[in-house]
């Protein structure tokens, strides 16, 4: 019996890893493919922003409702729908005949992606208990984080040697394997009869984010005086305000506002917004400029940030343990300051480009700061909320990081002045530095060291899926 349970748990863990890997991998391969997409389909910087943000709008808006969907319809059912939807959207993206078609397909892919990570973690938490659960989450973290390692390399190689279209078909392999494993698992799905889905909240959140992002991206083409810009901005802001009001009074809110009464939770999420907004901005600008400005191939551009990822994979768990012993405040303050230093080094990039002397030092310092920050930040937010509500706390933090990245990418045209030349690259670096310093200031002023950090929390120290 014990062997049977162990075998089932191993299969569940493998399913959770593969399903999440799909969403993580997609986020890392897209950036290196953007210049090739632009050359093939046309469009300028705004099109590249939309390729990223169309996915993030639906993902960020619906990731909060995914937990409710799992409770109502069952984790396995939602995971299966997410996998099939992600696969179909990936095929549509690979076949896209125009930028508009691709952007719509990316939005649909975000809908499917919102179902994957929360359902995967729910499978783990419902199958494993206590120390086994901590070990399973740690394994899941390490395996899915590896997508950050291989994604840019695979994406770059496909772009350079084959086609950017095939980049989006990479996901079909893990999707197919996961669907087969789900079919043979025979896992009894769990549904909660009293659960419901806040559809109105999901619609308000989607319209709120979509309207705001449309205005921020398209203002560079239409101007702020255009009714299409200020009108959609007004609708977006009003809808998001309506979403917050809805969360205050809904019977089953997607984002329980009571969580934000906990100091470390709300402070940690504000820090998350600054830090992950800066990470998204820096990642996109780096991937684009290294190809379009510095003339590197997609493969070399994908490899450029590899040292930072390696540092994080090697040392994140050790930093998490130290933060559990000494408290997270020091790490959450110093880490973003170190990343700000790494961002400042990008100001040395000149027309006489050199990766080794101008970019690599920044990447290495950025990796050290990222490693100091991620595990303590995640464990602080999860540790601030009682264990029975850790799932929704994690979902909220995931959503905050996604929305922060969404807004940062939407602001790219404003930040760089409409063109990602060297001056625009430097302006983006300065904004990254400012956001990182803001994250450090929020952490220093707001985070309080608690008496304990659980092993489960420390094991969860991975960045939210991109």
C-alpha positions in Angstrom: 0.0 0.0 0.0 2.8 2.3 0.9 4.5 1.6 -2.4 1.3 2.3 -4.2 0.9 5.7 -2.4 4.5 6.5 -3.1 4.1 5.7 -6.8 1.0 7.9 -7.0 2.7 10.7 -5.2 5.7 10.5 -7.7 3.3 10.7 -10.6 1.4 13.6 -9.1 4.7 15.5 -8.6 5.8 14.8 -12.1 2.5 16.0 -13.5 2.7 19.2 -11.4 6.2 19.9 -12.5 5.5 19.3 -16.2 2.3 21.4 -16.2 4.0 24.3 -14.5 7.1 23.9 -16.6 4.9 24.8 -19.7 4.0 28.2 -18.3 7.5 28.9 -17.0 9.1 27.9 -20.3 6.8 30.1 -22.4 7.6 33.2 -20.4 11.4 32.7 -21.0 11.4 31.9 -24.7 9.1 34.7 -25.9 11.5 37.6 -25.3 14.3 36.2 -27.4 11.8 35.6 -30.2 10.3 39.1 -30.4 12.8 40.6 -32.9 12.2 37.7 -35.3 8.5 38.1 -34.9 8.7 41.7 -35.8 10.9 41.0 -38.9 8.4 38.4 -40.1 5.0 39.9 -39.2 5.8 43.6 -39.0 4.8 46.0 -36.3 7.0 48.2 -34.1 7.7 48.4 -30.4 4.0 48.5 -29.6 3.4 45.2 -31.3 6.2 43.6 -29.3 4.7 45.0 -26.1 1.3 43.5 -27.0 2.9 40.1 -27.7 4.0 40.1 -24.0 1.1 41.9 -22.4 -1.8 40.2 -24.2 -0.7 37.0 -22.3 -0.1 38.8 -19.0 -3.5 40.6 -19.1 -5.6 37.4 -19.1 -3.1 35.5 -17.0 -2.9 38.2 -14.3 -6.7 38.7 -14.2 -7.7 35.1 -14.1 -5.0 33.5 -12.0 -6.9 34.5 -8.9 -10.1 32.8 -10.1 -8.3 29.6 -11.0 -8.3 28.3 -7.4 -12.1 28.7 -7.3 -12.5 26.9 -10.6 -10.4 24.0 -9.2 -12.6 23.8 -6.1 -15.8 23.9 -8.2 -14.9 21.6 -11.1 -11.9 19.7 -9.7 -8.2 20.1 -10.0 -7.6 17.5 -12.6 -10.4 18.8 -14.8 -9.1 22.3 -14.7 -5.5 21.2 -15.2 -6.6 19.2 -18.3 -8.5 22.1 -19.7 -5.5 24.4 -19.1 -3.1 22.0 -20.9 -5.3 21.5 -23.9 -6.1 25.2 -24.2 -2.4 26.1 -23.9 -1.5 23.6 -26.6 -4.2 24.8 -29.0 -3.2 28.5 -28.4 0.5 27.6 -29.0 -0.4 26.0 -32.3 -2.4 29.1 -33.3 0.5 31.4 -32.4 2.9 29.3 -34.4 0.6 29.6 -37.4 -0.2 33.3 -36.9 -0.5 35.1 -40.3 -0.5 38.6 -38.8 0.4 40.5 -35.6 -3.3 40.9 -34.6 -3.9 37.2 -34.9 -0.8 36.4 -32.8 -1.8 38.9 -30.1 -5.3 37.4 -29.8 -3.9 33.9 -29.6 -1.5 35.1 -26.9 -4.4 36.4 -24.9 -6.1 33.0 -25.1 -2.9 31.3 -24.1 -2.9 33.5 -21.0 -6.4 32.2 -20.1 -5.1 28.7 -20.3 -1.9 29.5 -18.5 -3.8 30.9 -15.6 -5.2 27.4 -14.9 -1.9 25.6 -14.9 0.3 26.8 -11.9 -2.4 27.1 -9.2 -3.9 23.7 -10.2 -0.5 22.1 -10.2 0.3 23.4 -6.7 -3.2 22.4 -5.5 -2.5 18.8 -6.7 0.7 18.8 -4.6 -0.8 20.2 -1.5 -3.8 17.8 -1.7 -1.6 14.7 -2.2 1.4 15.4 0.2 1.4 16.2 3.8 3.8 17.8 6.3 7.5 17.2 5.6 6.7 15.3 2.4 4.8 18.4 1.2 7.8 20.6 1.9 10.1 18.3 0.0 7.6 18.0 -2.9 7.3 21.8 -3.2 11.1 22.2 -3.0 11.4 19.6 -5.9 8.7 21.4 -7.9 10.5 24.7 -7.3 13.9 23.4 -8.5 12.5 21.7 -11.5 10.3 24.5 -12.7 13.0 27.1 -12.1 15.1 25.1 -14.5 12.8 26.5 -17.3 14.5 29.8 -16.7 17.8 28.1 -17.4 17.0 26.2 -20.6 14.2 28.5 -22.0 16.3 31.3 -23.4 18.9 28.9 -24.8 16.3 26.7 -26.5 14.3 29.7 -27.8 17.5 31.4 -29.2 18.6 28.2 -30.9 15.2 27.7 -32.5 15.0 31.3 -33.7 18.5 31.2 -35.2 18.6 27.7 -36.7 14.9 27.0 -37.4 12.0 29.5 -37.0 10.5 31.6 -34.3 7.2 29.8 -34.9 8.7 26.5 -33.7 9.6 28.2 -30.4 5.9 28.1 -29.5 5.6 24.4 -30.3 8.2 23.4 -27.8 5.4 23.3 -25.2 3.6 20.5 -27.1 6.0 17.8 -25.8 5.5 18.4 -22.0 1.8 19.0 -22.6 1.3 15.7 -24.3 3.3 13.8 -21.7 1.3 15.5 -18.9 -2.1 14.6 -20.5 -1.0 11.0 -20.8 0.1 10.9 -17.2 -3.2 12.4 -16.1 -5.1 9.8 -18.0 -3.2 6.9 -16.4 -3.0 8.5 -12.9 -6.6 7.5 -11.9 -6.5 10.3 -9.3 -9.9 10.9 -7.6 -10.7 14.5 -8.2 -11.9 16.7 -5.3 -14.7 19.2 -5.6 -16.1 21.5 -2.9 -19.9 21.7 -3.1 -20.1 25.1 -1.4 -17.6 26.7 -3.7 -18.5 29.3 -6.3 -16.7 31.4 -9.0 -16.7 35.1 -8.9 -17.3 35.7 -12.6 -18.2 39.3 -12.1 -14.9 40.0 -10.3 -13.0 38.2 -13.1 -14.7 40.3 -15.8 -14.1 43.6 -13.9 -10.4 42.7 -13.3 -9.9 41.7 -17.0 -11.5 44.9 -18.3 -9.6 47.0 -15.7 -6.2 45.6 -16.7 -7.0 45.5 -20.4 -8.3 49.0 -20.6 -5.3 50.4 -18.7 -2.7 48.5 -20.7 -4.3 49.5 -24.0 -4.1 53.1 -23.1 -0.5 52.9 -21.9 0.7 51.0 -25.0 -1.3 52.7 -27.7 -0.8 56.3 -26.5 2.5 56.3 -28.3 0.6 55.9 -31.6 -2.6 57.9 -30.9 -1.6 60.4 -28.2 -3.1 61.0 -24.8 -5.6 63.5 -26.3 -7.3 60.7 -28.3 -10.7 59.6 -26.9 -9.6 56.0 -27.6 -6.8 56.5 -25.1 -8.3 58.5 -22.3 -11.6 56.7 -22.7 -10.2 53.2 -22.3 -8.0 54.4 -19.5 -11.0 55.8 -17.7 -12.9 52.5 -18.3 -9.9 50.5 -17.1 -9.4 52.5 -13.9 -13.2 52.5 -13.1 -13.4 48.7 -13.8 -10.5 48.0 -11.5 -12.0 50.1 -8.8 -15.2 48.2 -9.2 -13.2 45.0 -8.9 -11.8 46.1 -5.5 -15.3 47.0 -4.3 -16.6 43.7 -5.5 -13.9 41.9 -3.5 -15.0 43.8 -0.4 -18.6 42.5 -0.7 -18.5 39.2 -2.7 -19.5 36.0 -0.9 -16.5 34.2 -2.3 -13.9 36.9 -3.3 -11.1 36.1 -5.6 -8.8 38.4 -3.6 -9.9 38.6 0.1 -9.0 42.1 1.1 -8.8 41.0 4.7 -5.4 39.5 3.9 -4.0 43.0 3.5 -4.6 43.8 7.1 -1.5 41.7 7.8 1.5 44.0 7.8 4.1 41.6 6.3 1.6 40.5 3.6 0.7 43.9 2.3 4.2 45.3 2.6 5.6 42.2 0.9 3.2 42.6 -2.0 4.0 46.3 -2.5 7.7 45.3 -2.5 6.8 42.5 -5.0 5.1 45.1 -7.3 8.3 47.3 -7.4 10.8 44.4 -7.7 9.0 42.2 -10.2 7.9 45.2 -12.3 11.6 46.1 -12.5 12.5 42.5 -13.3 10.0 42.3 -16.2 11.2 45.7 -17.6 14.8 44.7 -17.4 14.3 41.3 -18.9 12.3 42.6 -21.9 14.6 45.6 -22.5 17.7 43.4 -22.3 16.4 40.7 -24.6 15.3 43.3 -27.2 18.4 45.6 -27.1 21.0 42.9 -27.2 19.5 41.8 -30.5 18.2 45.0 -32.1 20.7 47.4 -30.7 23.9 45.4 -30.0 23.4 43.0 -32.9 23.7 39.7 -31.0 22.0 36.6 -32.3 18.9 35.3 -30.5 21.0 32.4 -29.0 23.6 34.8 -27.5 20.9 37.1 -26.3 19.2 34.2 -24.6 22.5 33.1 -23.0 23.2 36.6 -21.7 21.3 36.3 -18.5 22.3 32.7 -17.9 24.8 33.5 -15.1 22.2 35.3 -13.1 19.9 32.2 -13.3 22.6 29.8 -12.4 23.5 31.9 -9.3 19.9 31.8 -8.2 19.4 28.1 -8.7 22.6 27.3 -6.8 22.1 29.5 -3.8 18.4 30.3 -3.3 17.7 27.5 -0.9 20.7 28.5 1.2 19.6 32.1 1.4 16.1 30.9 2.3 17.5 29.0 5.2 19.6 32.0 6.4 16.5 34.3 6.1 14.6 31.8 8.2 17.3 32.1 10.9 18.1 35.9 10.7 14.7 37.2 9.5 13.8 38.4 6.0 14.1 42.2 6.4 17.8 42.4 5.9 17.7 40.3 2.8 14.6 42.0 1.3 16.4 45.4 1.8 19.9 44.6 0.7 18.9 42.3 -2.2 17.0 45.0 -4.2 19.8 47.5 -3.5 22.3 45.1 -5.0 20.1 44.6 -8.0 19.9 48.4 -8.3 23.7 48.4 -8.5 23.6 45.8 -11.2 21.1 47.9 -13.1 23.2 51.0 -12.8 26.1 49.2 -14.4 24.1 48.9 -17.6 24.7 52.7 -18.0 28.2 51.7 -19.1 26.8 50.1 -22.3 28.1 52.3 -25.2 28.1 52.2 -29.0 31.3 50.2 -28.7 29.4 47.3 -27.3 31.1 44.6 -25.2 29.1 42.0 -23.4 32.0 40.9 -21.2 32.9 44.3 -19.7 29.5 46.2 -20.0 26.8 43.6 -19.5 28.2 40.5 -17.7 29.2 42.4 -14.5 25.6 43.7 -14.3 24.2 40.2 -14.9 26.4 38.7 -12.1 25.5 41.4 -9.5 21.9 41.3 -10.5 22.0 37.5 -9.9 23.4 38.0 -6.4 20.7 40.5 -5.5 17.9 38.4 -7.0 19.1 35.3 -5.0 19.2 37.4 -1.8 15.6 38.6 -2.5 13.4 35.9 -3.9 13.2 33.2 -1.3 12.9 35.6 1.7 10.2 37.6 -0.1 8.1 34.6 -1.0 8.5 33.0 2.5 7.6 36.2 4.2 4.4 36.6 2.3 3.3 33.0 2.7 4.5 32.9 6.3 2.4 36.0 7.2 -0.8 34.2 6.5 -2.1 31.1 8.4 -1.4 27.8 6.6 -5.0 27.1 5.6 -5.1 30.3 3.5 -1.6 30.0 2.1 -3.0 28.9 -1.3 -4.9 32.2 -1.8 -2.0 34.2 -0.4 0.3 32.6 -3.0 -2.2 33.3 -5.7 -2.5 36.9 -4.7 1.3 37.4 -4.7 1.5 35.7 -8.1 -1.2 38.0 -9.5 0.6 41.1 -8.0 3.9 40.1 -9.7 2.1 39.5 -13.0 0.2 42.7 -13.0 3.4 44.6 -12.0 5.2 43.1 -15.0 2.2 43.9 -17.2 2.2 47.6 -16.3 6.0 47.9 -16.5 5.9 46.4 -20.1 3.0 48.6 -21.0 5.0 51.6 -19.9 8.0 50.7 -22.0 7.1 53.1 -24.8 6.8 56.0 -22.4 10.0 55.1 -20.6 12.2 54.7 -23.7 10.6 57.5 -25.7 9.1 55.3 -28.4 12.3 53.7 -29.6 14.6 51.3 -27.9 17.9 52.9 -28.9 20.9 53.3 -26.6 19.4 56.3 -24.9 16.1 54.4 -24.4 18.1 51.5 -23.0 19.8 53.8 -20.5 16.5 55.3 -19.5 15.0 51.8 -18.9 18.1 51.0 -16.7 17.5 54.1 -14.6 13.8 53.2 -14.1 14.9 49.7 -13.1 17.3 51.1 -10.6 14.6 53.5 -9.2 12.0 50.6 -8.8 14.5 48.4 -7.1 15.4 51.1 -4.6 11.7 51.7 -4.0 11.3 47.9 -3.3 14.2 48.1 -0.8 12.8 51.1 0.9 9.4 49.5 1.3 11.0 46.3 2.7 13.2 48.3 5.2 10.3 50.4 6.4 7.5 47.8 6.4 8.8 44.3 6.9 9.0 42.9 10.4 11.1 39.9 11.3 8.8 37.2 12.7 9.6 34.5 15.3 9.7 31.7 12.7 9.8 30.8 9.1 8.5 27.4 8.3 10.4 24.9 6.2 7.5 24.9 3.7 7.8 28.6 3.2 11.5 28.5 2.6 11.0 25.7 0.1 8.6 27.9 -1.8 11.2 30.5 -2.6 10.8 30.6 -6.4 9.8 33.6 -8.4 6.2 33.5 -9.6 5.9 31.9 -13.0 6.5 34.3 -15.9 
